[in-house]
Amino acid sequence: MDDVRRTEVDGLRVTWRLIRHHIIAVIAVNYARDATPVVSFGPDHFPDLAQVRELFPELAKLWDEVRHEFWTSFIPPQPQPQS
């Protein structure tokens, strides 16, 4: 898989990747300390970020961080004008 990324929040690590048209596909969530699976998805269907938000709303902080990393990678912070 190309462009696989990992994001960690509160001891959880989500593995995700970008697919066509910049869609975030979630592959799995594991505990960061020992990689024990929390949830994983089969190769036939990796849900997008909106779908996992609906399926696992209790992981909102994790989904928020994935979204933040996604946007900062595509739209980096602009330099502030100097006064």
C-alpha positions in Angstrom: 0.0 0.0 0.0 1.3 3.4 -0.9 1.1 6.5 1.2 0.3 4.6 4.5 0.3 6.8 7.5 0.0 6.4 11.2 -1.4 8.7 13.8 -1.3 8.3 17.6 -3.6 9.8 20.3 -4.1 8.7 23.9 -2.3 5.4 23.5 -4.1 4.4 20.3 -2.6 4.3 16.8 -4.6 4.5 13.7 -3.2 3.3 10.4 -4.7 5.0 7.4 -3.9 5.9 3.8 -4.9 8.3 1.1 -6.7 6.9 -1.9 -8.2 8.5 -5.0 -9.3 12.1 -4.8 -7.6 12.5 -1.4 -10.0 10.2 0.5 -8.8 9.0 3.9 -9.2 5.2 4.1 -8.9 3.7 7.7 -7.1 0.4 7.8 -6.9 -0.4 11.5 -6.7 1.0 15.1 -4.3 -0.6 17.6 -3.0 0.1 21.0 0.3 1.9 20.6 2.0 0.1 23.5 1.8 -3.4 22.1 -0.1 -3.3 18.8 -3.1 -5.2 20.1 -5.9 -4.6 17.7 -8.8 -2.4 18.6 -10.5 -2.6 15.2 -9.4 -3.5 11.8 -11.0 -3.7 8.4 -10.6 -6.2 5.5 -8.9 -5.3 2.3 -12.2 -5.4 0.4 -13.5 -2.3 2.2 -11.5 0.3 4.1 -14.0 2.8 5.5 -13.4 6.5 5.0 -13.1 9.0 7.9 -16.8 9.9 7.9 -17.8 6.2 8.1 -15.5 5.4 11.0 -16.7 8.5 12.8 -20.2 7.1 12.7 -19.1 3.6 13.6 -16.8 4.6 16.4 -17.7 8.0 17.8 -15.9 7.3 21.0 -12.6 7.6 19.1 -13.4 11.2 18.0 -10.1 12.6 19.3 -8.2 10.1 17.1 -10.4 10.9 14.0 -9.9 14.7 14.7 -6.1 14.2 14.7 -6.2 12.2 11.4 -8.2 15.0 9.9 -5.7 17.6 11.2 -2.7 15.7 9.8 -4.5 15.3 6.5 -5.2 19.0 6.1 -1.8 20.2 7.3 -0.1 17.9 4.8 -2.1 19.4 1.9 -2.4 22.9 3.1 0.7 23.8 5.1 0.5 26.7 7.5 1.1 30.0 5.8 3.9 32.3 7.0 2.6 35.2 9.1 3.3 38.7 7.7 5.8 40.6 9.7 4.8 43.9 11.1 
